[in-house]
Structure formats: structure tokens, C-alpha cells
Amino acid sequence: MNQVENITRTGSRPHILKRLYDWVIHWAATPYGVIALIALAFAESSFFPIPPDVLLIAMAIATPKKAFKYALFASGSSVIGGMFGYYIGVSLMETIGWKIIHFYHAEELFKQLFETFNKYNFWAVLTAAITPIPYKVFTISAGAAHADFSVFMIASILGRSIRFIAVSTLIFLYGEKIRFFIEKYFNLLSILFMILLIGGFLIIKYVF
């Protein structure tokens, strides 16, 4: 949830990012909120710096009964956006991909992912899909590393759905009062959830 803050700390156009953040949030109060959420979820998976969670939260708070519908829209669009990110890595790395990687100062992460995807393809994508790690860096890196596309898709669908449905569930159950908690502790919660998820798979694999 703090991707904007993380980019700002690196000195990358903080005023532009703040304006982008405000611009994203304002769509929640318009009749075009759903369209904006779909477009944002798609774009964030391949290049856009503002995560769709901020708009999803605002819209879910405004209309809690539609929270899960919004989560599904965000999940589906994000997965399709991830496919576009994968395509950038495969075919447009020199013209577009490197510019995106440089913007997020993720050159070292990008290099490391070549080995990571060869060993832990599913877990690498799933981790990025759930946690605050910039998903776009992973989707582009997966394409550049020619990671198995079917595994990439399964992990993306699972990870993005878990992330957005979890946010919508909290809003549906607790409403406005949970907003500050999500925004402040989302990074920590998502990392802890990922640890528990991997732990659960390991227990199933080695105990049962």
C-alpha cells in the first residue's frame, strides 16, 4: 500500500506521484469508479505506480455491498495487466521494459529474478501478487526470463484474488473504521499472510 511512499523516498518525482494518488482517489466519487478501478488494476500490473487498493478501499467503503464485486473487477483486470507486463518482458524489454525497471530503481531485483524464476517460478509470482513488492517488476521480469506462462498465470490469478478479496472482506466486515488499520499495516499483514500461506503448503507437503 505504500508503493507511493517507497518511490518518493528514492527521489522520483514526489509531487507528480502525489497528484496521481489524489487523481486516482477522486474517481471513487464519480459514476466512472468501476471503469477507473479496472483501468488502474490493469495499468498497475505493468507500469503505473499507484496500487489499485487505494481506489478499491474508497469504493468499498462507499458501497460495502459491492465490495466483493469490486474485488473481482480488480483481480481480473490486474491479471490481464500482468499478462501485458509479461509481454513487455518478452518482446519490449529494450524499448519499454528497462525504462519501467529504472523508474522503480529495481535493476538489482530484476537481475536476481532470472535465477529466482528458474527455481521458484510459482512462489515468486505468488509472493509478488500478494505482497507490497511492485508486481509490475515481477511480471516484466517473468517475461524477460521466459518463465513458464501457465504457472505464471495460475500464481497471478491466485495471488491477485487473495489480495483484493482480503481487502474487500475487511471493508465489508468493519467498514470505515478498518481503513486506517489497512493503510498503515497492509504491508506487514500481507507479508505475514504470505509466510503463513507458504508454511501451510510446506506442512501439507512434508507432514501429510
MIVOLO-644724 format. One record per residue (C-alpha): residue number from 1; x negated, y, z. Coordinates in steps of 0.2 Angstrom, whole numbers, plus 5000, padded with zeros to 4 digits. Layout:
N
ATOM   n   xx   yy   zz
ATOM NUM    X    Y    Z
...
//
This chain:
208
ATOM   n   xx   yy   zz
ATOM   1 5000 5000 5000
ATOM   2 4985 5011 5002
ATOM   3 4978 5010 4985
ATOM   4 4980 5029 4983
ATOM   5 4970 5032 4998
ATOM   6 4957 5020 4993
ATOM   7 4955 5028 4976
ATOM   8 4955 5045 4984
ATOM   9 4941 5041 4996
ATOM  10 4930 5037 4981
ATOM  11 4932 5055 4975
ATOM  12 4943 5050 4959
ATOM  13 4955 5065 4956
ATOM  14 4964 5065 4973
ATOM  15 4976 5079 4968
ATOM  16 4981 5070 4952
ATOM  17 4985 5055 4962
ATOM  18 4995 5064 4975
ATOM  19 5005 5072 4961
ATOM  20 5008 5055 4953
ATOM  21 5013 5047 4970
ATOM  22 5026 5061 4973
ATOM  23 5032 5059 4955
ATOM  24 5034 5040 4957
ATOM  25 5044 5043 4973
ATOM  26 5056 5056 4966
ATOM  27 5063 5043 4954
ATOM  28 5072 5034 4969
ATOM  29 5084 5049 4970
ATOM  30 5089 5048 4951
ATOM  31 5100 5037 4941
ATOM  32 5084 5030 4932
ATOM  33 5077 5022 4948
ATOM  34 5078 5004 4941
ATOM  35 5070 5009 4925
ATOM  36 5056 5018 4933
ATOM  37 5053 5003 4945
ATOM  38 5052 4991 4930
ATOM  39 5040 5003 4921
ATOM  40 5030 5006 4936
ATOM  41 5028 4987 4941
ATOM  42 5023 4984 4923
ATOM  43 5010 4998 4922
ATOM  44 5003 4995 4939
ATOM  45 4998 4977 4935
ATOM  46 4986 4983 4921
ATOM  47 4981 5001 4923
ATOM  48 4992 5013 4934
ATOM  49 4985 5017 4951
ATOM  50 5002 5019 4961
ATOM  51 5009 5002 4968
ATOM  52 5027 4999 4964
ATOM  53 5030 4995 4983
ATOM  54 5032 5014 4987
ATOM  55 5047 5016 4975
ATOM  56 5054 4999 4979
ATOM  57 5054 5003 4998
ATOM  58 5063 5020 4994
ATOM  59 5076 5012 4983
ATOM  60 5079 4998 4995
ATOM  61 5082 5010 5010
ATOM  62 5094 5020 4999
ATOM  63 5104 5004 4994
ATOM  64 5100 4990 5006
ATOM  65 5112 4978 4997
ATOM  66 5102 4979 4981
ATOM  67 5085 4977 4989
ATOM  68 5083 4959 4983
ATOM  69 5089 4964 4965
ATOM  70 5076 4977 4965
ATOM  71 5063 4965 4971
ATOM  72 5067 4953 4957
ATOM  73 5065 4968 4944
ATOM  74 5048 4972 4952
ATOM  75 5042 4954 4952
ATOM  76 5047 4951 4934
ATOM  77 5040 4967 4927
ATOM  78 5024 4965 4937
ATOM  79 5021 4948 4930
ATOM  80 5024 4954 4912
ATOM  81 5012 4968 4916
ATOM  82 4999 4956 4922
ATOM  83 5000 4947 4905
ATOM  84 4996 4963 4897
ATOM  85 4981 4965 4909
ATOM  86 4976 4948 4904
ATOM  87 4977 4953 4886
ATOM  88 4966 4968 4889
ATOM  89 4953 4957 4896
ATOM  90 4953 4945 4882
ATOM  91 4954 4957 4867
ATOM  92 4952 4975 4873
ATOM  93 4938 4975 4885
ATOM  94 4926 4986 4876
ATOM  95 4939 4999 4871
ATOM  96 4951 5000 4887
ATOM  97 4946 4987 4900
ATOM  98 4930 4994 4905
ATOM  99 4937 5011 4907
ATOM 100 4950 5004 4919
ATOM 101 4937 4995 4929
ATOM 102 4926 5010 4930
ATOM 103 4941 5021 4936
ATOM 104 4943 5009 4951
ATOM 105 4924 5008 4954
ATOM 106 4926 4989 4953
ATOM 107 4911 4984 4942
ATOM 108 4904 4973 4955
ATOM 109 4921 4965 4959
ATOM 110 4923 4962 4940
ATOM 111 4906 4953 4939
ATOM 112 4910 4942 4954
ATOM 113 4926 4936 4947
ATOM 114 4918 4927 4932
ATOM 115 4912 4914 4944
ATOM 116 4927 4915 4956
ATOM 117 4940 4912 4942
ATOM 118 4930 4896 4936
ATOM 119 4930 4889 4954
ATOM 120 4946 4896 4962
ATOM 121 4957 4902 4947
ATOM 122 4974 4899 4956
ATOM 123 4969 4906 4973
ATOM 124 4960 4921 4966
ATOM 125 4976 4927 4956
ATOM 126 4987 4922 4970
ATOM 127 4977 4932 4983
ATOM 128 4977 4947 4972
ATOM 129 4995 4946 4968
ATOM 130 5000 4947 4987
ATOM 131 4986 4957 4995
ATOM 132 4982 4975 4993
ATOM 133 4967 4971 4981
ATOM 134 4970 4980 4965
ATOM 135 4980 4967 4955
ATOM 136 4975 4976 4938
ATOM 137 4957 4972 4941
ATOM 138 4961 4954 4943
ATOM 139 4972 4952 4928
ATOM 140 4959 4961 4917
ATOM 141 4945 4950 4924
ATOM 142 4955 4934 4922
ATOM 143 4957 4938 4903
ATOM 144 4939 4943 4901
ATOM 145 4934 4927 4910
ATOM 146 4946 4917 4899
ATOM 147 4954 4910 4915
ATOM 148 4967 4896 4912
ATOM 149 4983 4906 4907
ATOM 150 4996 4894 4913
ATOM 151 4988 4894 4930
ATOM 152 4986 4912 4929
ATOM 153 5005 4914 4926
ATOM 154 5010 4902 4940
ATOM 155 5000 4911 4953
ATOM 156 5006 4928 4947
ATOM 157 5024 4923 4947
ATOM 158 5022 4916 4965
ATOM 159 5012 4929 4972
ATOM 160 5021 4944 4965
ATOM 161 5038 4937 4970
ATOM 162 5032 4933 4988
ATOM 163 5025 4951 4989
ATOM 164 5040 4961 4983
ATOM 165 5054 4949 4991
ATOM 166 5045 4951 5008
ATOM 167 5045 4970 5007
ATOM 168 5064 4969 5002
ATOM 169 5068 4957 5016
ATOM 170 5060 4968 5029
ATOM 171 5070 4983 5022
ATOM 172 5086 4973 5021
ATOM 173 5085 4967 5039
ATOM 174 5078 4983 5048
ATOM 175 5081 4997 5036
ATOM 176 5073 5014 5038
ATOM 177 5065 5011 5055
ATOM 178 5054 4997 5047
ATOM 179 5047 5009 5034
ATOM 180 5033 5017 5044
ATOM 181 5028 5000 5050
ATOM 182 5027 4993 5032
ATOM 183 5017 5008 5025
ATOM 184 5005 5008 5040
ATOM 185 5002 4989 5042
ATOM 186 5006 4982 5025
ATOM 187 4988 4979 5020
ATOM 188 4984 4969 5037
ATOM 189 5001 4960 5036
ATOM 190 4998 4954 5018
ATOM 191 4980 4948 5022
ATOM 192 4986 4938 5037
ATOM 193 5000 4931 5027
ATOM 194 4988 4925 5013
ATOM 195 4977 4917 5027
ATOM 196 4992 4908 5034
ATOM 197 4998 4903 5016
ATOM 198 4981 4895 5012
ATOM 199 4980 4887 5029
ATOM 200 4996 4879 5026
ATOM 201 4991 4872 5009
ATOM 202 4975 4865 5017
ATOM 203 4984 4857 5031
ATOM 204 4996 4848 5019
ATOM 205 4981 4843 5008
ATOM 206 4970 4836 5022
ATOM 207 4982 4831 5035
ATOM 208 4997 4823 5026
//
